[in-house]
Amino acid sequence: MTPRGTRTGEDAEDLDVEEVLALVNESNGTHLPDPAARGEKDSTPTPPRKPDTRHRATPWPQARDIAERAARSATRAARRDPVSVPLDAALGLTLATPLDALTDLPPFDTSAMDGWAVAGPAPWDVRDEGVLAGHVGQAPLTDGEAVRIATGARIPADTTAVLRSEHGRTDDKGRLHATRGVVPGQDIRPRGQECRTGDQLLPVGTLVTPAVLGLAAAAGYDTVTAVPRARAEVLVLGDELLTEGLPHDGLIRDALGPMLPPWLRALGAEVTAVRRVRDDADALHRAMTTSDADVVITTGGTAAGPVDHVHPTLRRIGAELLVDGVKVRPGHPMLLARITETQHLVGLPGNPLAAVSGLLTLAEPLLRTLAARPAPEPYTLPLRDAVHGHPHDTRLVPVVLRGDEAVPLHYNGPAMLRGIAAADALAVVPPGGARPGQEAELLDLPWASAGIGVCFT
């Protein structure tokens, strides 16, 4: 499902496609602005964390902007070449070259209906053999002659029109008559009606949807040239996580290991691996330094507890913290770090809904920009019910869409997935909360579809 407000097809011509062109070696050689000039931290190694880090947290909208700019910088540094991808593997990619018609569409005059191809005025003598789609066309028709024809079949030369099956009758001598008027050219799709060879069908930057795949195939393509997917690796941290069975003896099931890979794929990434890393600083260091992914995703370990090793490990490898905490609930301790010019790390909190918040705050704009996908235009709906807010931070609250309203869901605590599993979107609730009827920005979920029949209100 295309998120509301996403621009595709003809509208994609209005996109800023600098990041797409950068990926096809049209780089302008610029870099991210000086950190101080854009109000971010400089690249000085981050000092040890203090218990109170509120003053260092980044406002939610700014955190998303930083993630986008980091991806643009990585795109320019990586200079990844476009890839030629078979149609059956191209869904969700972004076109790196225009889709130009390789043939006229249709490639020849075709019948738009089942019926008869007729020439001249009625009545018509009907040929014995009909014309089927995919078969070689018959000899030209002469005035007063007709031939049975199937939808999609090639029109014989000198055909006046196609008479639909329901609009014709034969007399006792086998001659065909029309039961309503016949207009020259009716129910004939002329060659090139949709496009001519060389016409641009879709511009650079178009997201490859199922309809785009169909158009590409019809226009003669076996492959498309697209921006390659960013490679993502997931590091699931924690000694307390089980991969099967029921929780027991202080151990809990890992919810993020099964959830993150398909979610990241929906955001445009190729997930190269999911690795489980115990609560050990050296093990985490090995995992981080041996990953060749464009984006490393970690779960948990971003706070300042006794086994929270993400910050110390980032300092150890000399990474630059671009976002160190975000003023959003849930998910406040998320982070974004630049490991190298072309590799970034998104640190997600360990609580499931907090991790979802981190995905949509930092991973989505980062991966979307790396994939050169068009950004969805913001849209709002009124909230049916009041939503309590945080005094200082943005809140992301699961909602279902009912008509022209967004209905907030219960079970929206940081460790809960029951609400988000039933949700169509997350509502962006400003500090202080929202009253009934107040417009709220919505973040669509990649697979959102209204009316699934579950509503925990």
N, C-alpha and C positions, 0 to 999 in steps of 0.2 A: 504494500500500500504506500503510495506516495504521500509523505507528510503534508498537511495543509500548508499552503503557501510556498511549497517547493516549486522552483521554476524549472521547467523542462521544455524540450522541443523548441518552438519558435521563440518563446520567452527567454530561452537561454542566451539569445543574442544580446540581451541587455546585461548579462553578467560581466563582472570584472574578472577576466580570465587570465590575469597576470600569472597566477600560480600554475595554470595549465600550460601557458606558454613557457614558463620557466622550466617545466619538465620536458619540453621539447627543444631545449638548448636556446631559448630566447631570453636567457637571464640578463637582467640589466646590471648585474654586478653590485647591487646595493646590499646592505646588511641591515640587521635590526638597528634602530636608533640607539644612541647611547643610553644605557639604563637610567642614568640620572635625568636625562632629558625627558623620559617618559614616566618618570615617577616610580621606577622599580629599583630593586636593590642592585648594587653593582656586583661584579664577579668575585669580590673578595670572599675567601672561604667563610662559610657560616660559622659563627662562634657557637659554643655549646648551648643547647636549649635551656631556657629557664622555665620554671613551672608555669608562670603566667605569660602567655604569648599572644594575648588578645591584641596588643598594639601592633603586632606584626602581621596579623591576618589581612588578606586582601579582600576588598569588596567583591561580591559575587559577579557583577557584570565585568569588572576589570579583570578578574581571574580568567574568564572566558576569552576576553580580548588578548590577554597575554598568551594563552594557549594557541590561538590562531596565529599570532605574530611569530611565535616560536616555530610553528610548522612551516611558515613561509620562509623563515631563515634556513631551516633544515632542507627545504626543497631546493633553494638556491645553492646550498653547499653540496648537496648530493648529486644534482644534475642527472637524475635518473632518466634513462632513455625510455621512450614509449615502447609498449610491447604489442605484438600482434597476437590477438586472442581469438580462438574459435568462438563462434556464436554461442555454443552451449556452455561456455565458461565465462562469458562477458557480462552477465547480469550484475548490475550494481557498480560497474566500472564507469569511468568518465572518458568520453571521446577526446583523444589527443589530436586528432585531425578531423576535418569536416567529413561528413558522410555525403558524398556526391553520388548521384545516380549513375550506375554503370550501364543502364539500359533505359529505354523508354518504358513507362508504365501507364497502361498495359503495353506490352511489346508489340501487339498487333490488335486490330479491331476484334473485339470479343462480344459475345452475347451476354447481356445482363440478366436474361431470363430463359427458362425452358419454354420452347414454343417452336415457331417456324421462322426461318429467314425467308423473306418474300421480296420479289422484284416486280416493280410496276403495280398497276391497279389490280384489284380482285376481279373475278375469281382466279385462283392459281392452281396449276397442276402440280401435284406433290411428287417429288422424286422418291424412288423406292428406298434409297439408303440415306440415313440421317448423318448428322455431323456431331461427334462427341468431343468433349474436352480432351486435349492431348493427342488427337488424331490429325493426320494431314488433312488440310482443307480440301473441299471439293472444287470442281470446275466452276467458273463464274456462272451466276444465274442469268437467265434471260427474262425479259418482261413476261409476266404471266406464269412465272415458275416459282416454286417454294420448296424448301427442304426442312425436314425436322432438325432442330438444333438444341443442344444442351447448354445450360449456363456455363460460361467460361470457354466455350468452344470458339474457334476462329471463324470469323464471318466470311462467307464466300464473297469473292469480288462481285461488284455491281448489285449488292443487296441494298434494297430501299429501306427496310426496317425489320425489326423482329416483332412478330405477332405473338403475344403470350398465349400459352396453351388454353387458358380459360376464356380467351377472347376470339377463338376460332371454332368453326364447325365445318364439317364436310357434307356435301350433298350425296345423293345416291349414285352419282357418277364419279365420286371420289375427289371432286374439286373442293378446294378450301375457300371458305368465305369468312370475312371479318364480322364479328358481332358489334363492333364499335369502330370509330374512325381510326385510320392509320396515318401517323405523321412521319414523314421521312426522318430517319435517324433514331426513331424511338427504340429504347431498350438496347441500344448499341453503345458499348464503351469504346470510344475511338482511341486509336493508338496515341500514346503520349498524353492522355487526358489528365493523369496525375502528375507526371513529370516527364521531361526530356532528358536524354543522356547528357551528363555534365551538370545538371541542376544541383545546387546545394540543397540537400534535404534537411540536414541538421548541422548546427555549427559546433566548433570546438567547445568543450565544457558541458556538453549535454550528458546527463545521467542516462546510462543504458538501462532501460526498463524493458519489460516483456514486449511492449508495443514497438520499441526501438529495434529490438531483435527481429521482430516480424518485418518491419520496414526494411531493415538491412538485407534480410534474406530475399525479399521481393525485389530489391534493387540490384541483386546479383552478388552480394557479399557472402563469402565463406568465413571470413575473419574481420574483425575491426581493430583499429589501432587505438589503444587506450592507455591511460595513465596506470602504471602498475600499482597494485595494492601495497600499502604499508605493511611491513611484517611486524607482528606483535607477539610477545612472549609473556605468559602469565606465570608469576611466582606466587604460589599460595603458601603463606607463612603461618606457622603455628604447630606446636606439639599436641594441642588438644583436639585436633580435627580427625574425624573418622571419614572414610570414603565409602563405607557400607554399613548396613545394620542400624540398630537403634542406639541412641545415646546411652552411655553408662559410665559410671565411676568417674565423673567429672569430664568425660569426653563428649564432644558434640559432633553432629554431622557437618561436613563442609558443604555449605550452600553455594559458595562463590566459585568453586572449581567447575561444577556443572553449568553455572549461569553465565560466567563471563565469556567463555569462547564464542558461543553463538551470538551474544550481544555485541561483542567486538566485530564479528563478521558482519553483522547487520549495520555496523557503523563504517564498514568499508575496509576492514583490516583482514589480512591473512594471518591466522593464528598458527604460528610455527610450532609451539610447544606449550604445555602446561606442566610446570615443575613444582613439586612440593618440597618446601624448604623448612627444616626444623628451626626452632628458636635458638640459633647459634650464629654469632656474628661472623665467624669465618665461613660458615656455610653460605650465608647470604652474600658475603663478599665474592666467593667463588661463582655463585649464580649470576650476580650482576656483571662481573668482569668477563665471563665466558659467553654472555649472550651477544648474538650478532643481529638481534632484532632492531628495527627502527624505533620501536616503542616497547619499553619494558613496563609491565603492569604488576605492581605488588599489592598484596592484600594484608591489611593489618600492619602493626609495627610502626605506625607513623606518629604516635604520641610520645610520651617521655617515661614510659614504664620500664621496669627492670629488664624486660626482654624485647623492648622496642628498638630494633637495631637499624632501622632504615636511615635515620638522620646520621648516626655515627658512620655508617658505611658510605653514605654519600660524601661526607667530609673526607673519609679515608681515600676515596678514589678521585677527589678533587672536582666533584660535580658542582654545578652552579644552581642554587635554588632560585627558581623563577617565581614560584608561588609556594609560600610556607604557611599553610592554613588559609582557609577561606571563611568569610563571614556568612556562613550558610548553615542551616540546620535541616536535617542531619548532615553529617559529613565534615564538620568543622576542621578536623586535623588532616585533610587531604593535602597533597603537595604535588608540584611539578618541578622536575629538575632537568637541566641539560647536562648529559654525561659527556657527549662530544658534540661537534658541530651538527652531526647527523643522527644522533641518538638521544632520545629523551626517556625519562622515567615518570610515570604517573603513580603516585602512592595513594592507594585507596584505603580508607578505614576498614577495619575488619567486620564491623556490623553490616549486615546485608543491605538494609535500606540506605545506610550511610555510604556504602560502596556504590550503590546506584546513583546517589547524588554526585559522587565523585566522577562517575562515568559521564554523566550528562554535563557536568560543570567543566571538566578538564579534558577527558579522553575524547568526547564527541567533537569539540572544535578542533582539537589537535589532529585526530584521524581524518575528519572530514576535509580539512585543509590539505593534509598530505595526499589524500585521494583526489584532490581538486574537485570535490563535489560541490554543487551549488548550495549555498546556505539557505535554510528555510527562512522565509520571511516571518517575523514575529506576528502572532495573532492572539487575540484575547477573547474571552467569553466571561459573562457574569457568573459569579459563584452563587449557587443556590443557597448555601448556608454560610454562616460566619465561620472564620478560621482564626483560631488563636495564633498570634505571632510571637516571635522572639523580640525582646526589647531592642536589640541592636542588629540582629542578623536577618538575612533573607531566609524564608522557609520554603522548602520544596515539598508539596503535599500531593499524594496520589489522588486523582479524580477520575470519574467516569463522565462521559459526555452524553447528556440526555437532552435531545432537541437543541435549543440554543443556550443551554446552561451547562456549567461544570459542577458536578456533585462531589464534594469532598468525601473521601473514604476514611473510615476508622481503621484501626490497626496500622498506624503510620509512625510507630516508634522506630528508632534507629536500627533495632535488631529484628524488625518484623518484615516479612515478605508477603503476608496475606493481603494487604492492601494493594501493593504494587502488582501482584499477580492478577488482580481483577481490573487494573486501571487501564485507561486509554492514554493518559497523559499525566504529567506533573504540573501542578499550578505553582507559579512563582508568587509567593506571598511576601509582601514587603515587611520590613520591621514594624512591629506594632500590630500586625494582623490585618484582616479584611472583614468587612461587614457583608451581610447578605446583599446580593445584587451588584457588588463591586466588581468591576472588570479586572481580570487577572490574566497575565501572560501565561500561555500554556506551552509546555515542551512535549511534543508528541513522542510516544514510544515507537521504536522501529516497526513493530508488528501491530500497532494499534488498530482495533476495529470495534466500532461501537456496538452495543447491544449484545454482549456475550452472556447476559442473563445472571450475572453475579454482582451484587451491590451491597457492600458492608457499610451502610450508612447508620 
